[in-house]
Amino acid sequence: MSQTDMKIFEKLESEVRSYCRSFPTVFTKAKGYKMWDEKGKEYLDFFSGAGALNYGHNDPAMKAKLVDYILSDGITHSLDMATAPKAEFLTTFNEVILKPRNLEYKIMFPGPTGTNTVESALKLARKVTGRTDIISFTNGFHGMTIGALSVTGNAFKRKGAGIPLQNVVTMPYDSFVNDNLDTLEYLERFLEDGGSGVEIPAAMILETVQGEGGINAASFEWLQRIEQICKRWGILLIVDDVQAGVGRTGTFFSFEKAGIKPDIVCMSKSIGGYGLPLAITLIRPDLDIWSPGEHNGTFRGNNHAFVTATAALSYWKDESFEKNIQEKSEKIFSFLERIVTDYPELQGEARGRGYMVGIKSEIEGLSGQIAAEAFERGLIIETSGPKDEVFKLFPPLIIDDAGLEKGFEIIEDSVKAVLGAKELVTS
């Protein structure tokens, strides 16, 4: 069997491609937490589709339900018409996820991606409040369309818009300057002072753990105070749980342990369960003032994704699933702390929560070198942060101890190899 020439992608695909540069091989098969390329080489997947594959690849229960549905000529595309899979998802999500957490939200289907749910949230916040501005936070990432990009912090991505990104005020995220500066005292001063130039915004939007921004985890106290400030000033609180949600930080919603209840929640990526495109916007019921069709999209009713998303929710019917995530989370973070301690040449810092963690290195380019070395050794991890200074671990939630230990071994070997090569160069 002939193998695919990688030059096809160089010749025919746009220069905007990125992940195929970081992982330069042709993948052909995936199962659970493993992937294989066409040469038969096996890789451990500690990337999980950037958080879109929290349940791993080709989950058998989801696959069986999807195949049965397709073979029965079930509806594929239906805009937002009523279908049985949509009804089943709405009912199951309410019964399995919302009610046990004492949450009440209307569920909106804004379009299939993370940026779609963020756009709908910003639009609704402005409609409800009649205000224009949004407060976002340093190093936040919320999507690549113009509205979502306006609340994204990354200068490189913002520049790609080609136009000024307006009606947003950026405030410092928790510990952005240093651990001693109270960033919320700074924020409140801007809201209180008529000379600050900052209008009372329609909403604040944030990630409880910033993924692309460098695995920055806000403290629960900081999140609680954000909620209090929003209530005090009549500002809507939007939590972007596109990447940090669906168990990635240890609980289904990333904000649960902080004890807050956002007004609007944005979800996509793993909400579809199987890697199929799906996004939802959760709206406090009294805020649901849309007129029919006021925000729509051709692919806002992905029935295949409804089928797999409903099947995925079965995991959350059993408390042991969440308990297992939290137990393994401690193991993962302990490993990262040991690496930081055992290899001081890294100049590293372990950061994050749950299965959304990484090591930040102060040495320019080092994290990227470690990720590249890990790929050569059969482990897929990526970098994040404004300068790609963090190599991050995003293993699927279903990974077993053997998979974790093998991944840890490859990471440690990669760290040793990169630091050793660096030592050779400088000596």
N, C-alpha and C positions, 0 to 999 in steps of 0.2 A: 504494500500500500504506500503510495507516494505521500510525502509530507508537505505541508503547506509552507510556502516560501514567505517568510516574514516581510520580505520586500513588497509584497502585495499591499500591506497596510501603509508602508511608507509612500508607495506610488499613488494609491487610489483614495486613501482616507485622509481627511483634513488634518492639518497640523495641530489642531486643538486636542487631538487624542492624548490621553495622559497615562492611564493605568497600563496600557499595553507597552508603554516605554519602561515603566517600573518593573513589570513582570513579563519580560520578552520571551514568551513561548506561546504555543497554540494549545489552549485547553480543550479537552474533548469530553471529559466525564467528571461528575462530582457526586459524592454521597456522604451525608452526615457532615463531618468536619474535614473531609479529605477531597482533594481534586487531583486529576491526572492529566498530563499533557499527551500529545499524540505520539511522543517517544516512549510513553509508558511510565515516565517519572512521576512519582507520588509526592504530593505536597500536603502539608497540614495547613488548614485555612484559619489563620488568626486575624482575618480581615472581615469575613462575613458580609461581603457586598457592601462595605461601609455602613454596616448596621442594618442592611435590608434582609439578611439571612440569619436572624437570631435563632431560628430553629434548625439551622443547618441546611444542607442541600438535599433536595428530593426526599423530604419526609414521607415515609411510606403511607401513613394514614391520609395526609393531604393529597398525595398523588393518586391514591385509589379513588377518593371522592371526586377529584377533578377528572380523571379518566372516565369514570362512570357517567359523570355529568355530560362530558363532551360526546361520548358514544350514544347517549340518549337524545342527542340533538337539542340539548338545553340551550336557552337563549344565551348568546355571546354578548352582543352589543344591543343596548336598549336605552341609551341616553339615561334619563332618570325615571323611566317608566317603572311601574310596579312589577317586580318579579319575585318568585318564591325565594331564590337565594338572598335577595336583598332583605326580604322580610325576616328570614332566618338569622341573618347576620345582625340586624338591628335588635331583634329580640334577645339573641344570645349575648351580645355585647352588654346590653342593659342588665340582664340577669346575672351574668358571670363576673363582669368587671365593675360596672357602675354601682349597682345596688349594694353589694358587700362592702364597698368603700364609702358608702353614704354620699355618693355623688349623683347629681341630677343635671344632665346635659341633653340638649337636642343635638342630633347628629346630622351634620351636613356633609355631602359629598361634593367637593369643590373641583375635582379634576384629579388626575392620578399621581401627582408628584408632591414632594415636600414644598416646593416653591408655590404650588397652587394653593395649598392650605394656608400658608403664610399670607399670600395675597388676599385671600378671602377674609382672614382675621383682621388685617389692617384696614381693609375696606369697610368691614362691618363696624369696627371700633370708631372710625370717623363718622359713619352714618349715625350710629347710636348717640354719640356725644356732640356731634356738630362741630368738633374741633379738628384741626388739621395736623398738628405735630405728633410725632411718635418719639418716645425716648427709647433708644437702644443702648447696648453696652459694648465697651471695648472688646475686641476679639470675637464678637458674636458672629455666627454664620447662619443665615436664614434662607438662602436660595439665590438664584441667578437671574430671575426676571426683575424688571426695573424696581417694582415696589419692594420686593424681598431683598434685592441688592442694596437698596437705600438704607436698610437697617443692618447690613452686613459690614463688619469692620475692616476686612482685609483690603489693603490698598490696591494690590494687584488685581483682585477680582472687581473692585469698584471701578478701576480705570477702564475695564473692558466695556462698561456701559456706554462710553462715548459721549455722555451728556452729564450735566450736573445732577447729582442725586440730592433732592431737597426735602424739606419738611420733616427732617429728623435731627434730633439732638443726641449726641453720643455722650454717655456718662461712664465713669470708671466702674468696671466690674469688681467684684469682691477681690481684695488683695492685688488689684492691678498695679498700684504704685508700690506698696509694700504692705506687710501685715499690720503695721501700726497705724496706717492712715484709715480713718473711718470714711469710706467712700459715700456712705448714705447721708452722713452729716453734710458733706459737700453737695450732694444731690438736693437735699431738702432746702439748703440755703438758696439754691437757684430757684426753687419753686416759691419760696417765701418772699424773696427780694424783688420788688418791682423794677429794680435797676439791672437785673441779671440778663435781660434780653431773652429769657426763656419763658415761653407761654406755657400755661397748664396744658399738658398733652392729652390726646385722646386715649393713649395707651402706653404702657411699657411692655416691651417684648424681650424675653431672655431665655437662655438655655440654663438649666440648673447645673449641668456639666457641659462645658463648651467642647465640642468635638473637634471641628476643624481649627478652632482657635488655640488649640494646644492642651487639651484635656485639663482645663481649669474647672475645679469643682467649687461651687459656692457653698459657704457654710449654711447650715439650716437656720441659724440665727439671722444671717443676712437676708435669706429668702423670706423669713417671717416678717422682718422689718420692711422689706419691699412691699409685701402685701398690706401692712399697716399704713404705709405711706400712700399707696394707691387708694385705699379706702378713705383715708383722711381727705384726699384731694379729689375724689370722684374720678379717678383714673382707672381704666380697665387694665387688668393684668393678663397678659398673653404669655403662656409658657409654650415654647417651641420644643415639643417632645418627639420630633421627627426622628432624631438619632438616639437620644437618651432614653426614650420610652420603650414599651413592650419588653420590660424586664432587663434591659441593658445595664441599668445601674443597681439592680437587685430587687426592685419592686416593679409592678406593671407600669405605673406612672413614676417618673423620676422624682416627683415632688411629694410623694406620699409621706416619707419619714420626716419631712419638714412640717407636716401638718397644715399645709396651705391648700386653698381651693381657688385655683385660677378662674377668671371669668371666661376665658377662651383657651382651649388647648389645641395645638396643631400636631397631627400625627400622620406619618406616612411610612416609608421604608418597610419595617417588619410587620406592620399591621395587616398586610396581605398574606403573611405567613409563609408563602412558598417562593417569594421573590417576584410575585406578580404585581404590577402597578396598582396601587390603591392609596388614597389619602382621605382622611376625615378631619373635619373641624368640629370640635365639641364646643357648644355654645350654651352659656347660662340661659335657661328658658326665656326669661323676660327680655333678653337682648335679641332674641330671634325675630327681628322686625323686617326681614327681607320681604320684598314683593316677589311674587312668583317669577322666576327667570331672571331676577335682577343680577344674579351671579350664576353663570352656568358654564358648561363645557361639554364638548362632544363625548368625551370618554369618562364622564363622571359616574357611570354605572357599569363597572367592570365585573360582570357576573362570575367569570372564572375566579377572580380575586375574592369575591364574596364567598364562594364555595370554600376556598382554602383558608380564608381568614376565619370563617366560622369553625372549621376543623381545628385550626391552631388554638382557638380559645379553650379547647378541651384540656390543654396543658394546665390551664389556670383553675380548673375545677378541683384539682388536687393540691392541697397546701404544701405537699412535699416537694413539688417542683420549685416553688419560690424558696423554700428552705434550702434546697440543694444549691441553688444559685448563690445564696448568701454565704453558705459554707465554703464553696469553691472560690468565691470572691476574696475571702480572707486568705486562702492559700495563694491566690494569684498576687495579691498585694504584698504578702510576706516575701514571696519570691523576688519581687521588684525591689523591695527594701534591702534584701540581702545582696542583690547585685550592686546596688548603689554603695553599700557598705564595703563589700569585698573588692570592688574595683573603683577606688577613689579617683583614678585617672580619668574616669568618665566625667567627673564633675557633675554628677547626676542628681536628680531629685525625682522620687516616685510620686505620681499624682493620679487623681481620678477616683472613681467609685465603681464598685461592682465589676462588670466585665467591660468597662470603659475606662481603661487605665493605660499608663505608659511611663516612660522615663524621659525627662527633659535633660539634655546635656548642654552645658554652657559652651562646649567646643564646636565651633562652626563646622557644619557638614558631617559631624560624627554620626548623628542619628541616621542620616541617609545612607551612610556607608554600612552601618550595622544592619539596616533593613535590606540592603542589596546583598550583603553577605548571607543573611538568613535565607533569602530567596534561593541563592545558589545551593544552600544546604537543605532545601526542601520545606521552607516555612514562609508563608505569605503574611507579611505585616507591612503597614505603611507608616508614613510620617505625618505629623500635623504641626500646627503653629505657624506664626507669621514668617518664620525663617526655617520651617521644617526641623525645628529643634527637638521635637519629641518623636520617639518611635513608640508606636502605640499597639496595644494588644486588644483585639476585638474578637475573641473566640466565640463560637456559637454557644448558646445557653445549654445545648444538649451534650456538650463535650464531656467525655469521661475522664477519670483520673489518669489513665494511660496516655491519652491524647495531650492532656495538660503537661504531664511530666516530659513527654517527648518534645513538646514545644519549648518548655523551659530549658531543656538540654541544648537545643539548637540555638536559642537566644544567648545562653551563656557562652557557648562555643563561638558564636559570631562576635560577641563582645571581646572575648579573648583574642580572636584572630585580628580584628580591626585595631585593637589597642596594641597588639604585638607588632603589626605592620607599621603602625604610627611610630612606635619606639625605634624600630629599625631605621626609619627615614630620618628621625631626629638625632640618632646616635652617630 
